[in-house]
């Protein structure tokens, strides 16, 4: 992350402001993807570039006040779904998302606007990124909007030692979610819940940590009800292993236990490999599938700065 210190006469004139900071960070990825999940085989070029900007200032009494936003350009379909006439893909123009404002004091932070919601931010709850672009999660709830407009949200987070707590509220969906997690002996244990008629997830549990050269996470998401009946629950476990200098291999196993009539339970499996080229650049690839014979594979480069 590169930081640019801004000190100007205008900032000095702001009552109570002691200093200001602007931090830039981001990531990119590009490569090729094969996907037959839409019922037809397609191969396309995948790419995404993202820039995150955080601006902060600090009052004389030590309060940090700031805001953040994100600029993202990515590849996506244009028009009809794969297999339909007129199906094409294109690079979307970079779009600035809705901003978030926050105030911090020690381990306590209050944010408003396009906020990070509790369950969407909970450690180890999702399998995470596998390969170039695959991401697997059973969570159904509000989340941070990376492009365009966002419902106005409120979020309160607290961190002290190994304890982390997060409470958030989506004013549009009237959804409240929260979690508490604790870091102990190299492991993180978390539990959370959600109260909403707009989303299905009711409660979640997750654990993750490091054993030797391996990192792992395991979780359960209870998608109990969306106001119309049972949905089901999802189990997930993932692990990555450092097998040689710069080389990491990993995989995940998921199972969704459906309680919905007409929706089958499903098992998913994925494996990947990543080789660090230095400077935050990685050569990555993976293959993923489900027990209904849907297969996806990708290969390319990702980087962070």
C-alpha positions as CSV (number, residue, x, y, z in Angstrom):
1,X,0.0,0.0,0.0
2,X,1.3,3.4,-1.0
3,X,0.5,6.4,1.2
4,X,0.5,10.0,0.1
5,X,0.7,12.6,2.9
6,X,-1.3,15.7,2.2
7,X,-0.5,18.8,4.1
8,X,-2.0,22.1,3.0
9,X,-3.1,25.4,4.3
10,X,-6.8,24.4,3.8
11,X,-6.4,21.4,6.1
12,X,-4.6,23.5,8.7
13,X,-7.7,25.8,8.7
14,X,-10.1,22.9,9.5
15,X,-10.9,23.1,13.2
16,X,-9.4,20.3,15.2
17,X,-7.7,18.5,12.3
18,X,-4.1,17.5,13.1
19,X,-3.1,15.6,10.0
20,X,-4.6,14.0,6.8
21,X,-3.7,10.8,4.9
22,X,-4.8,9.3,1.6
23,X,-4.0,5.6,1.1
24,X,-4.2,3.8,-2.3
25,X,-4.3,0.0,-2.8
26,X,-5.7,-2.4,-5.3
27,X,-5.4,-5.6,-7.2
28,X,-5.8,-7.0,-10.7
29,X,-6.3,-10.3,-12.5
30,X,-6.4,-11.5,-16.0
31,X,-6.5,-14.9,-17.8
32,X,-8.8,-17.4,-19.5
33,X,-11.9,-19.2,-18.1
34,X,-13.7,-22.3,-19.3
35,X,-17.3,-22.7,-18.1
36,X,-20.1,-25.2,-18.9
37,X,-22.4,-24.2,-16.0
38,X,-24.8,-22.4,-18.3
39,X,-25.6,-25.6,-20.2
40,X,-23.2,-24.8,-23.0
41,X,-19.4,-24.7,-23.2
42,X,-17.9,-21.2,-23.3
43,X,-14.3,-20.0,-23.1
44,X,-13.6,-16.4,-22.5
45,X,-10.9,-13.9,-21.3
46,X,-11.4,-12.8,-17.7
47,X,-10.0,-9.6,-16.3
48,X,-10.6,-7.2,-13.4
49,X,-8.8,-4.2,-12.1
50,X,-9.7,-2.6,-8.8
51,X,-8.5,0.6,-7.0
52,X,-9.4,1.3,-3.4
53,X,-8.9,4.8,-1.9
54,X,-9.1,5.7,1.8
55,X,-8.8,9.2,3.0
56,X,-8.5,10.0,6.7
57,X,-7.8,12.9,9.0
58,X,-7.2,13.0,12.8
59,X,-8.6,15.4,15.4
60,X,-6.5,16.9,18.1
61,X,-8.0,14.5,20.6
62,X,-7.1,11.4,18.5
63,X,-10.3,10.6,16.7
64,X,-9.8,9.3,13.1
65,X,-12.5,10.4,10.6
66,X,-12.5,9.3,7.0
67,X,-14.1,7.9,3.9
68,X,-13.4,5.2,1.4
69,X,-14.5,4.3,-2.1
70,X,-13.6,1.8,-4.8
71,X,-13.1,2.0,-8.6
72,X,-13.5,-1.3,-10.5
73,X,-13.4,-2.3,-14.2
74,X,-14.1,-5.9,-15.1
75,X,-15.1,-8.4,-17.8
76,X,-18.8,-9.4,-17.9
77,X,-21.5,-10.6,-20.3
78,X,-23.2,-8.0,-22.4
79,X,-26.9,-8.9,-23.1
80,X,-28.1,-12.5,-23.2
81,X,-26.8,-15.4,-21.2
82,X,-24.4,-18.0,-22.6
83,X,-26.0,-20.2,-25.2
84,X,-28.6,-17.6,-26.2
85,X,-28.5,-15.7,-29.5
86,X,-26.5,-12.5,-29.2
87,X,-24.3,-13.7,-26.3
88,X,-21.1,-11.6,-26.1
89,X,-18.7,-10.5,-23.4
90,X,-17.1,-7.1,-22.9
91,X,-14.9,-5.1,-20.6
92,X,-17.1,-2.9,-18.3
93,X,-15.9,0.7,-17.9
94,X,-14.5,1.6,-14.5
95,X,-17.2,2.6,-12.1
96,X,-16.9,4.4,-8.8
97,X,-19.0,2.8,-6.1
98,X,-21.0,4.4,-3.3
99,X,-18.8,6.0,-0.6
100,X,-18.4,4.9,3.0
101,X,-17.8,7.4,5.9
102,X,-16.4,6.3,9.2
103,X,-15.1,7.5,12.6
104,X,-12.6,5.5,14.7
105,X,-11.4,5.6,18.3
106,X,-9.0,2.9,19.4
107,X,-10.6,-0.5,18.4
108,X,-14.1,1.0,17.9
109,X,-15.3,2.1,14.5
110,X,-18.7,3.5,13.3
111,X,-19.3,3.6,9.6
112,X,-22.3,4.8,7.4
113,X,-23.2,4.5,3.7
114,X,-21.8,1.6,1.7
115,X,-20.6,-0.3,4.7
116,X,-19.0,-3.7,5.2
117,X,-21.8,-5.9,6.6
118,X,-21.1,-8.3,9.5
119,X,-21.6,-11.8,8.0
120,X,-20.2,-10.7,4.6
121,X,-17.0,-9.7,6.5
122,X,-16.8,-12.6,8.9
123,X,-13.5,-14.5,8.7
124,X,-13.5,-18.1,7.5
125,X,-17.2,-18.1,6.6
126,X,-16.7,-18.5,2.8
127,X,-14.3,-20.9,1.1
128,X,-12.7,-17.8,-0.5
129,X,-10.9,-17.3,-3.8
130,X,-9.9,-20.6,-5.5
131,X,-7.9,-20.3,-8.7
132,X,-8.1,-17.1,-10.7
133,X,-11.7,-16.0,-10.1
134,X,-13.8,-18.7,-8.4
135,X,-15.5,-17.7,-5.1
136,X,-17.8,-20.0,-3.1
137,X,-20.1,-19.0,-0.3
138,X,-23.6,-20.1,0.9
139,X,-24.2,-16.8,2.7
140,X,-27.4,-14.9,1.7
141,X,-27.4,-11.4,3.1
142,X,-26.4,-7.8,2.4
143,X,-22.9,-7.0,1.2
144,X,-20.5,-4.3,0.3
145,X,-21.3,-2.9,-3.2
146,X,-18.1,-2.8,-5.3
147,X,-19.8,-1.0,-8.2
148,X,-22.4,1.7,-8.4
149,X,-25.1,2.5,-5.9
150,X,-25.7,0.9,-2.5
151,X,-28.4,0.8,0.1
152,X,-27.5,3.0,3.0
153,X,-26.1,1.0,5.9
154,X,-24.8,1.4,9.4
155,X,-22.0,-0.7,10.9
156,X,-20.3,-0.8,14.3
157,X,-17.1,-2.9,14.8
158,X,-14.9,-3.5,17.8
159,X,-11.5,-5.2,18.2
160,X,-9.5,-5.7,21.3
161,X,-6.8,-8.4,21.6
162,X,-8.2,-11.5,20.1
163,X,-11.8,-10.4,20.3
164,X,-13.6,-9.0,17.2
165,X,-17.3,-8.0,17.1
166,X,-19.3,-6.6,14.2
167,X,-22.9,-5.3,14.1
168,X,-24.6,-3.9,10.9
169,X,-27.9,-2.8,9.6
170,X,-29.2,-2.5,6.0
171,X,-31.8,0.4,6.0
172,X,-33.3,-0.7,2.7
173,X,-33.8,-4.4,3.4
174,X,-34.3,-3.8,7.2
175,X,-31.8,-6.5,7.8
176,X,-29.6,-6.8,10.9
177,X,-26.6,-9.1,11.2
178,X,-23.8,-9.5,13.7
179,X,-20.9,-11.8,14.6
180,X,-18.4,-12.3,17.4
181,X,-15.0,-14.0,16.8
182,X,-12.0,-14.8,19.0
183,X,-8.4,-15.6,18.0
184,X,-6.8,-18.2,20.2
185,X,-3.6,-20.2,19.8
186,X,-3.4,-19.6,16.0
187,X,-7.1,-20.4,15.4
188,X,-10.1,-18.1,14.9
189,X,-13.5,-19.1,16.1
190,X,-16.7,-17.2,15.1
191,X,-20.4,-17.3,15.4
192,X,-23.0,-15.0,13.9
193,X,-26.6,-14.4,13.0
194,X,-29.0,-12.4,10.9
195,X,-32.6,-11.1,11.4
196,X,-34.2,-10.4,8.0
197,X,-37.2,-11.2,5.8
198,X,-35.3,-10.2,2.7
199,X,-32.5,-12.8,3.1
200,X,-32.4,-16.5,4.0
201,X,-29.4,-16.9,6.2
202,X,-30.3,-17.3,9.9
203,X,-27.1,-18.2,11.7
204,X,-23.5,-19.2,10.9
205,X,-20.4,-20.8,12.6
206,X,-16.8,-20.8,11.3
207,X,-13.3,-21.8,12.3
208,X,-10.0,-21.3,10.6
209,X,-6.3,-21.3,11.4
210,X,-2.8,-22.6,10.6
211,X,-1.4,-26.1,11.1
212,X,2.2,-26.5,10.1
213,X,2.5,-25.2,6.5
214,X,-1.3,-25.5,5.9
215,X,-4.1,-23.0,6.4
216,X,-7.7,-24.1,6.6
217,X,-11.2,-22.9,7.2
218,X,-14.5,-24.7,7.9
219,X,-18.0,-23.3,8.2
220,X,-21.7,-23.9,8.3
221,X,-24.3,-21.5,7.0
222,X,-28.0,-22.1,8.1
223,X,-30.2,-20.7,5.4
224,X,-33.3,-21.5,7.4
225,X,-36.1,-19.3,6.0
226,X,-36.8,-16.4,3.7
227,X,-40.3,-15.8,5.0
228,X,-41.8,-18.4,2.7
229,X,-40.4,-21.7,3.9
230,X,-37.3,-23.7,4.5
231,X,-34.2,-23.3,2.4
232,X,-31.4,-25.5,3.8
233,X,-27.9,-25.2,5.0
234,X,-24.4,-25.2,3.5
235,X,-21.2,-26.9,4.8
236,X,-17.8,-25.9,3.5
237,X,-14.2,-26.8,4.2
238,X,-11.0,-25.5,2.4
239,X,-7.3,-25.8,2.9
240,X,-4.1,-24.6,1.3
241,X,-0.6,-26.1,1.6
242,X,2.8,-24.5,1.0
243,X,4.5,-27.4,-0.8
244,X,7.6,-25.6,-2.1
245,X,9.2,-22.2,-2.2
246,X,6.5,-19.9,-3.7
247,X,4.2,-22.8,-4.6
248,X,0.9,-23.3,-2.9
249,X,-1.8,-25.9,-3.7
250,X,-5.3,-26.1,-2.2
251,X,-8.8,-27.2,-2.5
252,X,-12.3,-27.1,-1.1
253,X,-15.3,-29.4,-0.5
254,X,-18.9,-28.1,-0.1
255,X,-22.3,-29.6,0.5
256,X,-25.6,-27.9,0.4
257,X,-28.4,-29.7,2.2
258,X,-31.6,-28.5,0.5
259,X,-34.9,-28.2,2.4
260,X,-36.7,-26.6,-0.6
261,X,-39.1,-28.7,-2.7
262,X,-37.7,-29.1,-6.2
263,X,-34.2,-28.1,-5.3
264,X,-31.7,-30.9,-5.0
265,X,-28.9,-31.1,-2.5
266,X,-25.5,-30.6,-4.1
267,X,-21.8,-31.3,-3.6
268,X,-19.0,-29.1,-4.9
269,X,-15.3,-29.8,-5.2
270,X,-12.4,-27.5,-6.4
271,X,-8.6,-27.6,-6.5
272,X,-6.1,-24.9,-7.4
273,X,-2.4,-24.0,-7.5
274,X,-0.6,-20.7,-7.1
275,X,3.1,-19.8,-7.8
276,X,4.5,-16.5,-6.5
277,X,6.5,-14.6,-9.0
278,X,7.5,-11.9,-6.6
279,X,6.3,-8.3,-6.2
280,X,2.8,-9.4,-5.2
281,X,2.3,-11.2,-8.6
282,X,1.0,-14.8,-8.7
283,X,0.5,-17.4,-11.5
284,X,-2.8,-19.2,-10.6
285,X,-5.1,-21.8,-11.9
286,X,-7.9,-24.0,-10.8
287,X,-10.7,-26.4,-11.7
288,X,-14.1,-26.8,-10.0
289,X,-17.1,-28.9,-10.4
290,X,-20.4,-30.1,-8.9
291,X,-22.1,-33.4,-8.8
292,X,-24.5,-32.4,-11.5
293,X,-21.6,-32.4,-14.0
294,X,-21.0,-28.7,-14.2
295,X,-17.3,-27.8,-14.6
296,X,-15.3,-24.6,-14.6
297,X,-11.6,-24.0,-15.0
298,X,-9.4,-21.0,-15.1
299,X,-5.7,-19.9,-15.5
300,X,-4.0,-16.6,-15.3
301,X,-2.2,-14.0,-13.3
302,X,-3.2,-11.9,-10.2
303,X,-1.4,-9.2,-8.4
304,X,-1.8,-6.7,-5.5
305,X,-0.3,-3.4,-4.9
